Amino acid sequence: MKITLSAAIAASTLLGGAAMAEIWDMPMAYPAANYHTENAQEFADAVKACSGGELEIVIHAGGSLFKGGEIKRAVQLGEAQIGERLLSAHANENAVFAYDSVPFIATSFEASDQLRDAAAPTLSKVLAEQNLTLLYSVPWPPQGLYFAKPVASPKDMEGVKFRAYNSITARVAELAGMVPTQIEAADLKQALATGVVSSMISSGSTGVDESVWEDMTNFYDVKAWLPRNTVFVNSDAFNALSDEVKTCVTEEAAKAQTRGTEKAEALANGFIETLASNGMTVGAPTEAVATKLMGIGEVMVGEWLETTGDDGKAVMDAYKSE
């Protein structure tokens, strides 16, 4: 059983009898140097300041407290009070969580923000049913395809071992004739180095974080979608805060969302340039591959809407009206 930092501090407080600030643990799946984690640290620092020290959020980067796949459940159960997660990884629980990762619905930062706003009421409702309160989300740069070989036609993708990080990416692989294997971010480097997978769809940020040029040769900038990392808090923990501290948290969350989005957009082209400068062949997909991918996107939009029913329709209706 994992004992969180906040639990240890709470025990210390009981023993010592001294009044102490509320401490929240915030597990994150990505490295401390990743811009999502850096943004969360700025958020945590700002909350400590605006709460007058009443609330302190301790960041645990790189899956050090809970691995990526464990974070959401840990926050639901109160084992951590706040966390960040790629919610699309939980689309098997509820397909609404994949709203940001259905191919070719939103392929730019502006469109991603519009989709986020359109989905917020439905997403908040679904999270509330799981004792979670939505705080903010920040996009990754547009998703591109990585391969350990050149891919000039759809046939070149068939049978390739593909790293999936959620059910959506696994479905992309299946429809393209590739073989998906679920790999969390913390295990990606080893999976590439050992040949467990030799392709993936991900952002330039992940490619740079993992130095994928050591194991891969080609990056195709297909701009399939912009997945979002979502920050949520245990509703019981949030509701226990004073009104003043709640306002502090929500106001700083809004700032973190804007700041993180601006950072992602500023970094996007630089990530791709870094891939190229380290020897990867970078460019657009061939017309044949692009046509295949667009066909996959059309199939998956229909599947997502069928699976999500009224909730998915509400998201898409709101998005189209933006």
SEDRENDREN-697912 format. One record per residue (C-alpha): residue in one letter; z, y, x. Coordinates in steps of 0.2 Angstrom, whole numbers. Last residue first. Layout:
<rs>
   residu      pz      py      px
        A       Z       Y       X
...
</rs>
This chain:
<rs>
   residu      pz      py      px
        E    -158     138     -94
        S    -164     130    -110
        K    -171     115    -102
        Y    -155     112     -93
        A    -145     113    -109
        D    -157     100    -118
        M    -156      89    -102
        V    -137      89    -102
        A    -135      86    -121
        K    -148      72    -120
        G    -138      63    -107
        D    -122      64    -117
        D    -131      59    -133
        G    -138      43    -125
        T    -133      40    -107
        T    -143      24    -104
        E    -159      29    -113
        L    -159      46    -104
        W    -156      38     -87
        E    -170      25     -90
        G    -182      38     -95
        V    -178      49     -80
        M    -180      33     -69
        V    -197      28     -75
        E    -204      46     -72
        G    -196      47     -55
        I    -203      30     -49
        G    -220      37     -54
        M    -217      53     -44
        L    -212      41     -29
        K    -229      31     -30
        T    -239      47     -31
        A    -230      54     -16
        V    -233      38      -6
        A    -252      39     -10
        E    -253      57      -6
        T    -244      54      11
        P    -226      60      13
        A    -222      77      20
        G    -217      79      38
        V    -205      75      52
        T    -208      62      66
        M    -191      60      75
        G    -189      65      93
        N    -173      74      94
        S    -181      91      91
        A    -188      84      75
        L    -171      79      68
        T    -164      95      73
        E    -178     105      64
        I    -174      95      48
        F    -156     100      49
        G    -160     118      53
        N    -171     119      37
        A    -156     114      26
        L    -142     124      35
        A    -144     140      25
        E    -146     131       9
        A    -130     121      11
        K    -120     136      17
        E    -125     146       1
        T    -120     131     -10
        G    -103     129      -1
        R     -99     147      -3
        T    -103     148     -21
        Q     -94     132     -25
        A     -79     137     -14
        K     -78     154     -23
        A     -77     145     -40
        A     -64     133     -33
        E     -54     149     -26
        E     -53     155     -44
        T     -48     139     -51
        V     -34     136     -39
        C     -27     153     -40
        T     -28     153     -59
        K     -18     136     -59
        V      -6     144     -47
        E      -2     158     -59
        D      -1     147     -74
        S      12     136     -65
        L       7     119     -59
        A      11     103     -69
        N      -6     104     -78
        F     -15     101     -61
        A      -4      86     -56
        D      -6      78     -73
        S     -25      82     -73
        N     -28      74     -56
        V     -40      85     -47
        F     -58      85     -45
        V     -71      91     -31
        T     -89      85     -33
        N    -101      82     -20
        R    -118      85     -26
        P    -135      76     -25
        L    -150      87     -22
        W    -166      78     -28
        A    -182      70     -22
        K    -186      83      -9
        V    -200      72      -2
        D    -197      78      16
        Y    -202      62      25
        F    -192      57      40
        N    -199      45      53
        T    -192      36      69
        M    -175      28      65
        D    -161      20      76
        E    -156      33      89
        W    -165      47      78
        V    -151      43      65
        S    -139      55      74
        E    -126      51      61
        D    -121      69      56
        V    -139      74      59
        G    -146      62      47
        T    -133      65      35
        S    -137      84      35
        G    -155      81      34
        S    -152      74      17
        S    -153      55      11
        I    -165      42       6
        M    -163      26      17
        S    -172      15      29
        S    -168       2      42
        V    -153      -7      35
        V    -142     -21      42
        G    -151     -18      58
        T    -136     -17      69
        A    -137       1      74
        L    -142       6      56
        A    -127      -3      48
        Q    -115       4      62
        K    -120      22      59
        L    -119      20      40
        D    -101      13      39
        A     -92      29      35
        A    -106      35      24
        E    -104      20      12
        I    -117       6      13
        Q    -124      -3      -3
        T    -139     -13       2
        P    -156     -11      -6
        V    -171     -22      -3
        M    -188     -12      -4
        G    -201     -14     -17
        A    -203       4     -22
        L    -195       1     -39
        E    -181      -9     -31
        A    -177       5     -18
        V    -177      19     -31
        R    -165       8     -41
        A    -153       6     -27
        T    -154      25     -24
        I    -148      27     -42
        S    -135      14     -42
        N    -126      23     -28
        Y    -126      24      -9
        A    -141      13      -5
        R    -147       9      13
        F    -164       1      12
        K    -170     -15      20
        V    -189     -14      20
        G    -198     -28       9
        E    -211     -17       3
        M    -211       1      10
        D    -228      -1      20
        K    -236      -6       4
        P    -233      11      -4
        S    -244      18       9
        A    -243      28      26
        V    -225      24      31
        P    -222      26      49
        K    -207      15      56
        A    -188      15      57
        F    -188      25      40
        Y    -180      40      33
        L    -184      47      16
        G    -179      64      11
        Q    -166      71      -1
        P    -164      90      -4
        P    -149      98       5
        W    -132      92      -1
        P    -125     101     -16
        V    -108     108     -19
        S     -96     104     -34
        Y     -81     113     -41
        L     -65     110     -50
        L     -67      96     -63
        T     -51      90     -70
        L     -47      71     -70
        N     -36      60     -81
        Q     -51      48     -84
        E     -55      55    -102
        A     -55      72     -93
        L     -69      66     -82
        V     -80      63     -96
        K     -77      79    -105
        S     -79      89     -89
        L     -96      81     -85
        T    -102      85    -103
        P     -97     103    -101
        A    -103     105     -83
        A    -120      97     -85
        A    -130     112     -89
        D    -121     122     -76
        R    -125     109     -63
        L    -143     108     -69
        Q    -145     126     -66
        D    -137     125     -49
        S    -148     111     -44
        A    -163     121     -50
        E    -159     135     -39
        F    -156     124     -24
        S    -173     115     -27
        T    -178      98     -33
        A    -170      97     -50
        I    -177      83     -61
        F    -187      75     -47
        P    -177      59     -45
        V    -161      57     -56
        S    -147      61     -43
        D    -138      76     -51
        Y    -135      68     -68
        A    -128      52     -60
        F    -111      54     -66
        V    -118      53     -84
        A    -122      35     -81
        N    -103      31     -84
        E     -94      17     -74
        N    -109      11     -65
        A    -114      29     -61
        H     -99      29     -50
        A    -108      33     -34
        S    -116      47     -43
        L     -99      55     -42
        L    -101      59     -23
        R     -83      62     -21
        E     -70      75     -16
        G     -52      73     -19
        I     -36      80     -27
        Q     -18      74     -31
        A     -19      58     -21
        E     -10      42     -26
        G     -11      50     -43
        L     -19      36     -52
        Q     -35      46     -56
        V     -35      53     -38
        A     -34      36     -30
        R     -48      30     -42
        K     -59      44     -36
        I     -56      42     -18
        E     -58      23     -16
        G     -77      22     -14
        G     -76      35      -1
        K     -62      27      10
        F     -45      33       7
        L     -33      42      19
        S     -45      42      35
        G     -61      42      25
        G     -69      55      37
        A     -57      69      32
        H     -40      70      26
        I     -37      88      20
        V     -19      94      16
        I     -18     106       1
        E      -3     117       1
        L       4     125     -16
        E      18     137     -17
        G      13     146      -1
        G      10     162      -9
        S      -2     154     -21
        C     -16     165     -15
        A     -13     160       3
        K     -11     142       1
        V     -26     142     -11
        A     -36     151       2
        D     -32     138      16
        A     -37     124       4
        F     -53     132       0
        E     -57     135      18
        Q     -53     117      22
        A     -64     112       7
        N     -79     122      15
        E     -76     113      32
        T     -76      96      23
        H     -93     100      14
        Y    -100     108      30
        N     -97      92      40
        A     -86      95      55
        A     -71      86      48
        P     -82      70      45
        Y     -86      65      27
        A     -77      54      14
        M     -64      66       9
        P     -45      63       4
        M     -36      78      -2
        D     -17      77      -2
        W      -7      89     -12
        I       9      97      -6
        E      20     107     -18
        A      31     119      -7
        M      48     114      -2
        A      66     117      -8
        A      79     109       3
        G      90      94      -3
        G      87      85      13
        L      85      68       5
        L      75      73     -10
        T      64      84       1
        S      61      70      13
        A      55      59      -1
        A      43      73      -7
        I      37      75      11
        A      33      56      12
        A      25      56      -5
        S      14      71       0
        L       8      62      16
        T       2      48       6
        I       9      30       7
        K      -5      17       6
        M       0       0       0
</rs>
